[in-house]
Amino acid sequence: MRPLDDRLRLPYSIGTGIPRGGDAEIEGYLQSLRVQGFCVVERVIPEDQVSTVRESVHRGRRLLQQDREAERSRRLELERRNNPDAQIGSGPVRPPMAPDAEFCDIARNEIFAEYLVAPRVLRVAKAMLDTHVRILQTEVNKSSKPKGEAFSEEQLRRRGWHSDWPHDLTAYGPNSEEPWKHCGAVAQPFPDVCMALSTVWYLGLEDVTPFNGGTWVVPGSHKDPRNPRGPDDGIDERAPIPGEFQIAAPVGSVFMQDTRIWHSGAANQSEYERTAVVCRYAPWWLSGNEFGNLHSGGHTLRTYVPREVFSRFSPELKLLYRHLAEGEEDVLQPENQHKASRARFVDQPALREPGCVGDNSHVVAGAMSMEEWERSRR
């Protein structure tokens, strides 16, 4: 199968131009996220390790499929036991709580899991969201497989524009019979806050390019009050949008996007499956109970990490999944505890010396911008 344009195979990256190393690199990613709504962190997984991680993910997918079949049978049996008169067909059944809920995908992908705490990625997530971050979504079955035949021009022009949860206005399609399918969404107009970061981990075989289905994005759309699926916004979610752009990056890289950004899947015109894993980083205050996964063929509101798997996680990884871990209680992470302690005892002298009253004459409320505040902290 010949590519439509040989240039579409070039492994360029939107990470090009960002300094490498230290605070300047992190600041480059943050600026890209704030202004454009996305960035690429290159080669988070070293090139000589990508094939090992990819093969482990493929094994994990096969194990998860077996798990899903057993979990579904167990859920059906529980449903029949609780409601013997219910007519239970082939459709999805609402999953119960752990230990009868579904395994989180990460439970079968421990080799990949440890890269989720890669310093560059974690520093960006904490700076954009909160120092106490969690992972609310883990989906290892997000690969793009080749079609096997040539695409028509009409197919290549077709888009599927949307934002990600919690800014997805469709939010998994509720209905009157099964209202629990609707996991919730932020209502328009969206507040100007980055509430989560969707990340796509590129595991090959090839570098990601427009030819093999690099994600379509509309730069800057995270600041637009409209939404591609907004009922009153007059946007055709299936048609190209001026200024649209396709992501490209070397294997082992991570695409990070503000969940508000308008984006769309793209056609894989190559001969190879493009293996990818999707994870969503979120601050502690965003409730993961309302997030739905579709990886198992049903609407799954509850997943968990088994105790024995969680015990093998590194200390840093445990912080990201503790809220899903069997038998664990999530508490404020150490960095946030330190900040709370400073606010209470260190940076307010009046609390240490009740008789001493300071001078706030230098404070003009509303005069400091966010940029000035960040500069003052540095």
C-alpha positions in Angstrom: 0.0 0.0 0.0 1.6 3.3 -1.1 1.3 6.3 1.1 -0.6 9.3 -0.4 2.3 11.5 0.4 5.8 10.3 1.4 6.2 13.3 3.6 3.5 12.0 5.9 5.9 9.3 7.1 8.5 11.8 8.4 8.9 11.4 12.2 8.7 15.1 13.1 7.3 16.0 16.4 5.5 19.0 18.0 8.1 18.6 20.7 10.6 20.1 18.3 12.0 23.4 19.5 11.5 22.7 23.2 14.8 22.8 25.2 16.1 19.5 26.4 16.8 19.1 30.1 16.0 20.8 33.4 13.4 23.4 34.2 13.5 24.9 30.7 12.2 21.7 29.2 9.3 21.4 31.6 8.4 25.0 31.1 8.3 24.4 27.3 5.8 21.7 27.8 3.7 23.8 30.1 3.7 26.7 27.7 2.6 24.5 24.9 -0.2 23.1 27.0 -1.4 26.5 28.2 -1.2 28.2 24.7 -1.9 25.3 22.3 -3.7 22.9 24.6 -1.3 19.9 24.0 2.4 18.9 23.9 4.6 15.9 23.2 7.2 14.6 25.7 9.6 12.7 23.5 11.0 9.2 24.2 9.8 8.8 27.8 10.2 5.1 27.2 13.7 4.6 25.9 13.9 3.4 22.3 15.6 0.1 23.3 12.8 -0.7 25.7 9.7 0.1 23.6 9.4 -3.3 22.0 9.5 -5.0 25.5 6.8 -2.7 26.8 4.7 -3.1 23.7 4.8 -6.9 23.9 4.0 -6.8 27.6 0.9 -4.6 26.8 -0.2 -7.1 24.2 0.1 -9.9 26.8 -1.8 -7.8 29.3 -4.6 -7.2 26.8 -5.0 -10.9 26.3 -5.1 -11.5 30.1 -7.6 -8.7 30.5 -9.9 -10.2 27.9 -10.0 -13.5 30.0 -10.6 -11.4 33.1 -13.5 -9.6 31.5 -15.3 -12.7 30.5 -15.0 -14.1 34.0 -16.0 -10.8 35.6 -19.0 -10.5 33.3 -20.2 -14.0 34.3 -19.8 -13.2 37.9 -21.7 -9.9 37.6 -24.6 -11.7 35.8 -24.7 -14.3 38.5 -24.8 -11.6 41.2 -27.6 -9.8 39.4 -29.7 -12.9 39.1 -29.1 -13.7 42.7 -30.2 -10.2 43.8 -33.1 -10.0 41.5 -34.3 -13.5 40.4 -37.2 -12.1 38.3 -35.0 -9.7 36.3 -34.8 -10.3 32.5 -31.1 -10.2 31.9 -30.0 -10.2 28.3 -26.8 -9.7 26.5 -26.4 -6.0 27.3 -24.1 -4.5 29.9 -24.8 -5.1 33.6 -23.8 -2.5 36.1 -20.7 -3.7 37.9 -20.7 -4.0 41.7 -18.0 -2.8 44.0 -14.6 -4.5 44.6 -13.8 -7.4 44.8 -16.5 -8.0 42.2 -15.7 -4.9 40.1 -13.4 -5.1 37.1 -9.7 -5.2 37.3 -8.1 -1.8 36.4 -6.2 -2.3 33.2 -3.0 -1.5 35.0 -3.3 -4.7 37.0 -2.2 -6.7 34.0 0.4 -4.2 32.7 3.0 -3.8 35.5 5.9 -3.4 33.1 4.3 -0.4 31.4 2.9 1.0 34.7 6.2 2.2 36.1 6.7 4.6 33.2 3.6 6.5 34.3 5.8 8.1 37.0 8.5 9.2 34.6 9.8 12.5 36.0 9.2 14.7 33.0 5.6 13.5 32.6 4.8 13.7 36.3 6.3 17.1 36.7 4.1 18.4 33.9 1.0 16.8 35.3 1.6 18.2 38.8 2.3 21.7 37.5 -0.9 21.7 35.4 -3.2 20.0 37.8 -2.1 19.7 41.5 0.8 18.1 43.3 -1.7 15.5 44.5 -2.5 13.8 41.2 -4.2 10.5 40.4 -4.8 8.4 37.4 -8.5 8.0 36.7 -8.4 6.2 33.4 -6.1 3.4 32.2 -7.0 1.8 28.8 -4.4 -0.4 27.1 -6.7 -1.4 24.2 -6.5 1.9 22.3 -4.5 0.8 19.3 -5.2 1.8 15.8 -5.3 -1.1 13.4 -4.8 -0.8 9.6 -7.9 -1.0 7.5 -6.3 -3.3 4.9 -7.6 -1.4 1.9 -7.2 2.2 0.5 -9.2 5.0 2.1 -11.3 7.2 -0.1 -10.8 11.0 -0.1 -14.2 11.3 1.7 -13.1 8.9 4.4 -9.8 10.8 4.9 -11.7 14.0 5.3 -14.1 12.6 7.9 -13.5 13.7 11.5 -14.9 12.8 14.9 -14.3 16.0 16.9 -14.9 15.9 20.6 -13.4 16.8 24.0 -12.5 14.3 26.6 -14.2 13.7 29.9 -15.0 15.6 32.0 -15.5 18.0 29.1 -17.2 15.4 26.9 -20.8 16.6 26.5 -22.0 13.2 25.3 -20.5 11.4 28.4 -21.2 7.9 27.2 -24.8 8.1 26.3 -27.4 7.9 29.0 -30.9 6.4 28.5 -34.0 6.1 30.7 -33.6 2.3 31.3 -29.9 2.5 32.4 -29.3 6.1 33.6 -26.1 4.9 35.4 -24.4 4.8 32.0 -24.1 8.6 32.0 -21.0 9.3 34.0 -21.4 13.1 34.1 -19.9 16.0 32.3 -19.0 19.6 33.0 -21.8 21.9 31.6 -21.1 24.8 29.2 -19.8 27.4 29.5 -16.7 25.6 30.7 -14.7 27.3 33.5 -11.2 28.3 32.3 -9.5 25.5 34.3 -7.5 22.5 33.1 -9.3 19.7 35.0 -7.4 16.7 33.6 -4.7 15.7 31.1 -5.4 12.9 28.7 -2.1 11.1 27.7 -1.5 8.8 24.8 1.6 6.6 25.1 3.0 5.6 21.7 4.4 2.1 21.6 5.0 1.6 17.9 5.8 -0.4 15.8 6.4 2.8 13.8 6.8 6.4 14.8 3.5 8.2 14.9 2.9 10.3 11.8 -0.2 11.6 10.0 0.1 8.6 7.7 -0.5 6.0 10.4 -3.2 8.0 12.3 -1.6 10.7 14.4 -4.4 12.4 16.3 -6.1 15.5 14.8 -6.2 18.5 17.1 -7.3 22.1 16.8 -4.7 24.3 18.5 -6.0 26.7 21.1 -9.5 25.2 21.1 -9.3 24.5 24.8 -9.9 28.2 25.3 -13.0 28.3 23.1 -16.3 28.4 24.9 -17.9 26.3 22.1 -17.7 22.5 21.9 -17.7 20.3 18.7 -20.7 18.5 20.2 -22.3 21.5 21.7 -26.0 21.4 20.8 -26.2 25.1 20.1 -22.7 25.7 18.8 -23.2 25.0 15.1 -20.1 22.9 14.6 -20.2 19.8 12.3 -18.2 17.3 14.4 -17.5 15.2 11.2 -15.9 18.0 9.0 -12.4 19.4 9.0 -11.8 22.6 11.0 -9.4 25.4 9.8 -6.1 25.2 11.6 -6.4 21.5 12.4 -3.1 19.7 13.0 -2.0 16.1 13.2 0.3 14.8 16.0 3.5 13.1 15.1 6.2 11.8 17.4 8.9 9.1 17.8 7.9 5.8 19.4 8.1 5.9 23.2 6.8 9.4 23.3 3.8 10.7 25.2 1.1 13.0 23.8 -0.5 15.1 26.6 -3.6 17.2 26.1 -5.9 19.4 28.1 -9.2 17.5 28.1 -11.0 20.6 26.7 -9.0 20.5 23.4 -11.0 19.6 20.3 -9.5 16.4 18.8 -10.3 13.5 16.6 -9.0 10.1 15.7 -7.4 9.6 12.3 -7.2 6.9 9.7 -4.3 4.5 9.9 -3.1 4.1 6.3 0.0 2.0 7.1 0.4 -1.7 7.1 0.9 -1.9 10.9 -1.1 -1.7 14.1 -0.2 1.5 16.0 -0.1 0.3 19.6 -1.1 2.9 22.2 -2.1 3.2 25.9 -4.4 6.0 27.1 -4.1 7.3 30.7 -5.8 10.3 32.3 -4.1 12.3 35.0 -6.4 14.3 37.3 -6.2 16.3 40.5 -7.4 14.7 43.8 -10.6 16.8 43.7 -12.0 15.4 40.5 -14.2 12.4 41.3 -13.2 9.3 39.4 -16.5 7.6 40.5 -18.2 9.3 37.6 -15.8 8.3 35.0 -16.8 5.4 32.7 -14.5 3.0 30.9 -15.5 1.2 27.7 -12.5 -1.1 27.5 -14.4 -4.2 28.5 -17.3 -3.8 26.0 -19.6 -2.4 28.7 -20.0 0.8 30.7 -17.7 0.2 33.7 -17.9 2.8 36.5 -15.8 0.9 39.0 -12.3 -0.6 38.6 -9.8 -1.6 41.2 -6.2 -2.7 41.6 -5.8 -6.0 43.5 -3.9 -5.9 46.8 -1.1 -8.2 45.5 -0.5 -6.1 42.4 -0.5 -2.8 44.3 2.1 -4.2 46.7 4.5 -4.5 43.8 4.1 -0.9 42.7 6.9 1.6 43.3 6.2 4.1 46.1 5.7 6.9 43.4 3.3 4.7 41.4 1.3 3.8 44.5 0.4 7.5 44.9 -1.3 7.5 41.5 -3.4 4.4 42.0 -4.0 4.3 45.8 -7.5 5.6 45.4 -8.3 2.4 43.4 -6.3 -0.1 45.4 -8.0 -2.9 47.2 -8.0 -2.3 51.0 -6.2 1.1 50.8 -7.4 4.5 51.9 -6.2 7.5 49.8 -4.8 10.4 51.9 -3.3 13.7 51.1 0.0 13.2 49.4 3.2 14.3 51.2 3.9 17.4 49.0 0.4 18.7 49.7 0.8 18.0 53.4 4.1 19.9 53.5 2.4 22.9 51.8 -0.5 22.8 54.3 2.0 22.8 57.2 3.9 25.8 55.8 0.7 27.7 55.4 -0.3 27.0 58.9 2.9 27.5 60.8 5.8 28.8 58.7 4.5 31.6 56.5 2.2 33.3 58.9 4.2 34.8 61.8 1.1 36.1 63.5 0.1 32.5 64.2 3.4 32.0 66.1 3.2 35.4 67.8 -0.5 36.2 68.6 0.4 39.6 70.0 2.2 40.7 66.8 0.2 42.3 64.0 1.9 42.8 60.7 1.7 45.5 58.0 -0.3 44.7 54.8 -0.1 48.2 53.4 1.9 46.8 50.4 -1.0 44.5 49.4 -3.3 45.8 46.6 -6.0 43.2 46.1 -6.3 42.1 42.4 -3.2 43.9 41.3 -1.1 40.8 40.9 -1.5 38.6 37.8 -1.0 34.9 37.8 2.2 35.3 35.8 3.6 37.8 38.4 2.6 35.4 41.3 4.4 32.5 39.6 7.5 34.7 39.0 7.5 35.8 42.7 7.5 32.1 43.8 10.5 31.3 41.6 
